[in-house]
Amino acid sequence: MNKIANRLKALRAEMAKANVDAWYISGTDPHASEYLPARWKTRSFISGFNGSFGSVVVTKTEAGLWTDTRYFLQAENELAGTEIKLHKLRVPEAVSPEEWLAKQLVSGAVVGIDPQTISVNGFRQLKNMLGKKNINLLETADFFENIWENRPELSNDLVFDFPTKYCGNSRIEKHKQIAALLEKNGTDFHVISTLDELAWFFNLRGSDITYNPVFTGFGLVGKNEMHLFVDPRKLPDELYSQLKTNAVQVWDYDTFYPFLSKIKGKRFFIDPSSANYSIFSELCAENEMVEGTSLIALQKAIKNQTELDGFKQTMIYDGVALVEFLFWLKNSLGKTRLTEYSVGRKLAEFRTKQPNFKGESFTPIVGYKAHGAIVHLSVTEENALEIEPEGILLFDSGGQYLAGTTDITRTVALGQVSEQQKKDFTIVLKGMIGLTLAEFPFGTKGCHLDILARKPMWENGMNYGHGTGHGIGHFLNVHEGPMAIRQEYNENKIEPGMVLSNEPAFYREGEYGLRTENMMVCVEKQITPFGRFLSFETLSLCPIDTSLVIRELLTTTEINWLNEYHRKVNNQLKPQLNDNLHGFLDELTREI
């Protein structure tokens, strides 16, 4: 861990040159990305922590990492031997990094921040909290430029066109949609800073970030114009001509901020939760700012019919791969050496055989026994547990297909299991079914629905620390906003066409983890004298391990749902499976 100590020493030297007492590292890039290109893996570089969420604060004498419940065990392991202390978020009495700074620093102290790597909201929150203690927030340069030897450059991988046969609407049609919303909001321009919004709006995809088919760039949409800021080397000549034909003005990525600085007297729509503070700084002095949830994010989240049809076809491909994997697992267990790592690789291999497969949608999480309790486990060949024909295996995985993105978790018995494990599994399943069967009035937000997944657990003194459901992109990011189903308040309502995960879980630290996750789409249910009502339709097609179910703990409604779901899985997957797998599928989907 000497390298972490050396990096902290080098960072503190840069802090001293800039006369700052602490430096705040948000852990993201100028595009508010969750998964990062190599150049922006600054949190990992300075701390050694490789999770996808967390911020780091370094003072003259101390250093801390803040992350949430998904990564507590991982962070403890990866920070061991360094001076960096783990601070837990989303737990009772959690202390945020800004609160911690306000307590640690004296009046008149200075905290530095690279404004390109923090959202407008994040900057304001930090500034307000520190301001109460008369601590100053200073915009600094990117100190990593001076301390990171051989820092990776941004990728120059080619961008490719995403045809309307998959996405449904052309660039021109999407421009008309956003232009109408700009007009409705009385604004002239919409800034596009997140990479999935950029890819969606321009019907382009890339490979700059592992697992996310996006490319590095910015966008600016006006009522009568479209600007794309991207490294010109990334655009093949034919695609460049096509964009030009569609009236897209292409500029070099590095000219984005100078371009903004020249615009005056306009009204800009920005999303302060995702737009970085440098964007705001360049525009706010000479223009009027209108803030709200990204208009593009909202349009992207509500899938059109072409996208939904694509998701449904993709679920068949993905379901076939999963059943083939389960068959292989059953017949390999106890006969050949299996590890969490090799099982994850084999699962990916089955997906590669499916039509339109373009890669995994995230690092597969394969947790055996105690490892199953590590929520976002990531194993290597070296630290993976060997899998035996006993206990429980949890696997959370997904694929990127041209017609949709998948995310699914199953927990399966590999041999003898305890009654406690069966009870826990069944209670989690009850929560998943409870949310699946929700019927709710239009305008309902995710936090109002979250209780449906947790209720069976709460009644048994159980809980889980992560969210219950996140949005999922269409051949885009596996985690997509702006809506979510979790306990924390989110102002964005759940609307028809939104595709979300449904993944209640339970973890007994040091013993096992249980999670059953399906993808579902919000649909219209009915209109009554009391309003417009919505519900969910399940998209995922993969058997749920009924050997772990205690039937007596399920209600008649829950039993009927499970049996009906398995009939659907059987009917839709069997025609696509080899004949030798039909009996196996029948066994997995038999009624309870």
N, C-alpha and C positions, 0 to 999 in steps of 0.2 A: 504493500500500500504506500510505499515511499513516493510513487508517482503522484498520488493524490496530495500528499504533503507538499511536494515540490510545486504542484500546480497552484495550490492555495497560497504558497509563499510568493509565487510570481504574480498572482492576482492581487495580493495585498500590496505588492510593490507598485502596481498600476494604480491602485486606489490611493496610495500615498502621493503619487505624482499629481493626481486629480483633486487632492484634498477632500476625499470623501471618507467618512467613518464606517460606512457599510455599503455593500453593493447587493442589489436585489436581482436575482436571476429567475425570470419567470418560467423558464423551462420550455418555451415554445419558440416559434420563428416569427418573421414579419406577417405571416398569414394565419396565425392562431391555430396552427396544425396540431393535432394530437399525435399522430405518427410523423416523425421528422426526417427530412433528408440528412445525410451524414454531416453536412456542414453545420447544421443547427442542433446537433445533439450535445448542446452545451451542458445540460444538467448531468448527463452521463459522464462527460469529459471531466467536470470539476469534482464530482462526487463518487463516481463509480456505480451509481444507482441507475438501472436500466429500465425501470417502469415507465409507462406512458403518461403518467401524471405526477406532478410535483414541482415545487419551487425550492430554490436554495437561497439562503441569505448568508453572506460572509461579512463579519465585522473584523476589526483589528485583532481580536483575540478569540473569537468564537465563530463556529459555522454550523448551520442547521439545514436539514431537509424536511420539508412538509409534504406529506402525501396522505392518501385516504386508506380506508380499511382493506381495499383490494390488495394493497402492497405492503402491509405492515411486516409480514414475515419475510418477504423478499428483501425489503429495505434493511431490516435488522441484519440479514446475512451479508448484504453487499456493502453496508457501511462499517461492518466489523473491522477493527484495526485502523480506522481513520478517526480524526477528531470530530467528524461531522456527526451531530446528534439527530436522531429521528424525533420529529414532532408529529403527533397524530392528529389528523383532521377528521371531521364528520363523526366524532365521538363526543360524549358528554364532557363539558368543561374544556373543549379543545381551544387552544390559543392560536390564532392566526399569525402568519409571519409579520403582518403590519402591527398587530398588538404586541407581539414579542419585541419588535424593534422599538416601539414606543416605550416599553419598560426598560430595555437595555441601554438605550442611548440618552444622553443628557440634553438639556435645552440648548439649542444652537447647533447641534450636530447635523451632519449632512449625509443623506442616503442617496446613492447614485443608482440610476436605472437607464438601460438602453431603451429609448422610447419606441424603437421599431419592434420590440419584442414584448410589449405589454398593451393590452386593449385600453381603449379610452376609459371604460368603466374601471378597469384594474388600476390605472394611473390615478384616477380620481379617488378611489377608495384608499389607496396608499397615501396620497397627498392629504386627504382629510384626516385620516387617523394620525398621521405624523404631525400635522399642523396643530392638533390639539395639545401637543407637547412641545410646540415651537421647534420641531425638527424639520429641517428643510429637505425637499426632494429635488434633486438635480439631474437634468438630462445629460447623459454622458455619451462618449463614444463606445463602441463595442470593444471592451477590453480584451476579449478573446482573440481579436486580430493580432495582438502583440504577444500573447502567451501561448497560443496553440500552434506549435510547430507542425508544419505540413497539414494545416487545416484543410479538409476536403473542399474542393470547389463545387459550385452548383452543377448539377448534371446537365449535359447537353444532349441527352437522349431525345430522339425525335418525337414530336407530337403527332397524333393521328386523328383522322376524321371519325366521328361517331355517327353513322348513318341514321336517317329518320326512320328507317324500317325497324330500328330498335328503340329509338327515343320518342318517336311519335310526332314531334314538332320541329320544324326547321329553325335555323337561327333567325330568319326573318320573322317567323311567327312568335318566337320567344321575345324578340325585340319589341314587337307590337304589344305583347302582354305587359312587359315592364314599362314601356312608354306610356301606356294607359294608366298604370299605377302611379307613375311619376306625375302625370297630369292630375290625377285624383288627389295626390298629396301636395300639389302646388309646388313641385320641385323640378329642377332642371336636369340634375345628374344623380346617378346612383353609383357609389364606389363599390367595386368588387375586389375584396382583399383575400377571401378564403379560397383555397384552391379547388374545393369541390364545387363551389358556386361558379367559379370561373369555367371549369370544365363543363358543367351543366349548361350554362348560358350559351357558350360558343359551340356546343356540340363537338367538343374535342376531348381526347383522352391522352394520357401519357404514362410514363413509368418512372417519374422522379423520386417517388416515395414507395418503399416496399409495401406491398399489400394494397395500396391505394392507387388506382389508375388515373393519377392527376399529374399536372406539370406545374412548374414554378412560373408565376406571372401575376399581373394585376389587370383589372379591367375598369373601364369607365363607360357607363351607359347614359346617353342623353336621349331626349325625346326624338331627336332626328339624327343621332350619330352613335357609333359604337367604336370604342378604342380598346385594343388589346396590346398589353405591354409584355413582351416575351423575348428571350434571346432569339434573334432571327435565325441562328444556326439550327434551331429546333424545328423549324418549319420547312418541310419539303417544298420544292417549287410549285408542284401541282396544288398542294394545300394552300400555299400562300396566294396563288391565283384565285382559288375558290373563295377564300376569305375576302379578297379584294372585290370579287364579283358580288359578294353578299354585303358590300359596303362597310366591311370591317376595316378600320384603319389600324395598321400594325406598327408598333413602335418598339424600340429596344427596351428591355426590362429596366435597365439602369436609368432610363429617362423619366420614369414614373413620377418621382417626387419633384424634379424640376418642372415637369409638365403641369402638375397641380399648382405649383407656386405662381404660375403665370395667369391663372384663372381668377377673375375678379368679378364681383357683383352678381354672383349666381347663388341659387339655393341648392344645397347638396343634401341628399339623403344618405345617412350612414348608420350602420349598426354599431353602437358603442360597445357592445359585448364582444365584437370580433375585429372591428377596424383598429389598427394599431395607432398609438398616440401620435406618431410622426405624421400620419395622414391628416389627423385632426389639426395638428399644429400648422401644417402647410396651408390649410384651407380657411381656418376659423377667422383670421384677422381681416380678410378681404371678402368673405362670403358669408352667407347665412346658412347655418347648419340645422337640419331637421333630423331628429334621431328616432329610431324605432327598430323593431325586428326587421332584419334584412328582407326586402320585398322578394328578392331572388330565392332566399332560403325557404320562404313560405311557399312560393310556386314550386320549387324543387321537391319539397316534402309531400305535396299532394300529387300522387302519381296519376298520369293519364291512362287511358284504357290500353294503349299499346304497351306501356311500361308494366301495367298490372298483368296483362296477358303474358308478357315476357317472364315476369316473376313466377307465374304459375307453371309455365313450361320448364323453367329453370329448377323449380322444386322437384319435378319428376326426375330430371338428370341427377340432381343432388341426392335425392332419395335412393335412386338406384345405386349410386356409389356407396352410400351409407349401408345399405343392406348387403352389398357385396363385401364391404369391410367387416360387418358383423359376422358374416358367414366365415370369412377368413379367420377372424379372431377366435371364433368358437373352435375351428378345426386346427388352429395353430397352438392354442393354449395347452401348456404342459408337454408339448411335443418338440418345440423349438424355443430357443432363448428369445424372449420378448422383453423390451424395456419401454418405458414411457416414450422415449425418443424414437425408437424404431416403429412403435405403433403409430405415432404422429406422422412419420414419414410414409408409412403404408397407407394411412387414411388419405393423405394428399395424392398418393399414387393412383388410388381408385378414382379420384376426381379427375385426374388428368385424362382418363379414358373417355370422359363425357364430352358431348358436342359443345362447342363455344366456350370451353373452359380456358380462362386466362390467368389462373394463379389463385393462391389462397387469399382470403380476405383479412387474415390476421395470423399471427403465430399460433399454431394449435396448442391448446391447453389440455394436456393429458396427465391426469393426476391419479396415482394409484395409492390406495390406503391413506396414510397421513398426508401425502402430497395433494390429495384431493381437497384438503382444507386450505390450501394456498390459492386464493381466488384467481389471481392472474399468473399462475405458475408458468415459468418458461425454463425448460430443462435443456441440457446439452447431452451429448453422448456420454460425457464424463460423469455427470451427477444424476442421471436418470435412474430411477428405481427399476429393478427387475420385476417383471409381472408374473405372478404365480396363479394357479387355478384356485384361488380363494379370495374372499373379500370383494371390494367394490372398486370399479374404475369409472372415473368421470372424464369425458372428453368433450371439449368445447371447440368447435372448428367452423370453418366457412370457406366458401369459394367465390371467386370473381368470374362471372360468366357474362358474355356480351348482352344477354337479356335480363340480367339481374345479379344481385349480390346475396349471398346466403350466410346465415349465422345460426347454428343449432348446437344444443348441448343435450347429451344423453348420459345417464348414469346406469351402469349395468353390473349385474352380479356375475362374478367370475367363478363362483363356487359357493361354499357355505357362507351364509351371512347370518347376523344376529337378528333377533326380534326387534331390538332397538333400532337397528339400521332400517329394517322394513317399516317400522312405525314412522321414523323420521322421513323416509322417502315418501311414504303415503301422505303425510301431512304437507310436504312440499308440493306434491302432485295436486292435492286439494286446492292449494293456493293458485297454482297455474290454471287449473280448470275454472276456479272462481273468477279470475280475471278474463279468461276466454269467453265466459258466458255473460259478461257484463252487458247491460242495456242501459243507456244513459242519454240524457237530453243534450241537444246541440249546445255547445258552449262549455261543456265539461272540460276541466283541465286534468292533466296527468296526476297531480297530487290528490285529486278527488277519487281516482280509481285505484291508487296504490294500495289502499287498505284491503281491497278485495283479495289481493295476493298474500297479504300478511296475516289476515284475520285467523286462519287455522293455526298459524304458528304462534301468534300472540296468545291465543287461547291455551296453548301448551307451554307458555313461558319461553318461547323460541323467537329468534329474529335473525336477520342478515343485514350487513352493513352497507351493501351497494344498492343501486337503483334497481327497479323492477323491469323497466323497459326503455329502450332507446330507439330512435328512428334509424332506418337503414336505407342507404342510397341505392340507386338503380345503376349498376355497374359503376359504383362510386364508393365513398367511404362506408365502412360497415357501421360506424357510429355517426349518426346524422341528427342534427337539430332541425328546427328550433324547439320542438316539443319533446317531452320525455314523460315517462311514468315513474315517479319517484316521490319520496316524502317531501322534498324541498319544493317550494312554490315555483312554478314556471307559468308565466302569463299566457303562453301560447296554448290554445285549446286543441283538443284532439278532433280532427276533421276527417270526413270521408276521403279515401285515397291515400291516407298516411299509412305507411308500412312500419311496424314496430316489432321489437322483440318482447317476449313475455317470459321472464326468467327468474322466478323466485328460487331461493336456494337455502341451504342450511349447512353449516360447517362446525364440526367438532374438532377443534385444534388438536393436532397430534394423533388423530384417529382416522377421520374420513371427511369427505365433502360430498354433497348431494345437490344437483341442479338439473332441472328439466326445462329446456328452453325451446319454444316454438316461435316462428315468425307469424305475424297476423296483420291483416289489413282492416282498417276501420271502414265500415259500410253503412249505408242507410238501412234503418230497421223499419220505422213506421212513422206516420204523422197522425196525431190524435188531437182532440180538442185542447190538449194540454201541451202541445208542442211537437217538435221534430225530434225523433229518437234515433240513436245510432247503436251499433253493436260491432263485434269483431268477427272476421272470418279467418280461420287458421289456414296458413299457406304451407307450412313445413309438412313434409311427408316422410316420417321415419317412425318405426315402432317404438313404443315406450315399454320398458322391461316390466312386464306384469308379475314376474317372479318376485319382485320387490314390493308388490302391493299387498296390503292387508285389506281384503275386500270389505270386511266388516266396518272399517273406518270410513268407507265411502258412502255417500247418500245414493239413493236410486238415481237421482239426476246425474251425479258424477259418474256412476257406473255406466249409465246410458251414453253419456258423452264419450267415455273412453272406448266403449265398444263401437260406437258409430265412427269415431276417429279411426280406429283400426280397420273398419270396413272400407273407409275411404282410402287409407294407405294401401290396403291390399288391392282394391279395384284399380287404382291409378298406377301402381308400380308393377304389378304382376305382368301386364302385357309387355313391359320393357325389360323384364328380367329373363335370363336364360332359364330354360325349363328346369334345370337341376336345382334352381333356387326357389321354385314355387312352393315346395313342401316346407322349406325353411321359413318362408314368408308367412305361410299359413299358420305355422307354429307360433311365430312371433306376434301375430295379430289375432289369435283366437280369443273368443269372448271370455270374460271372467264372470 
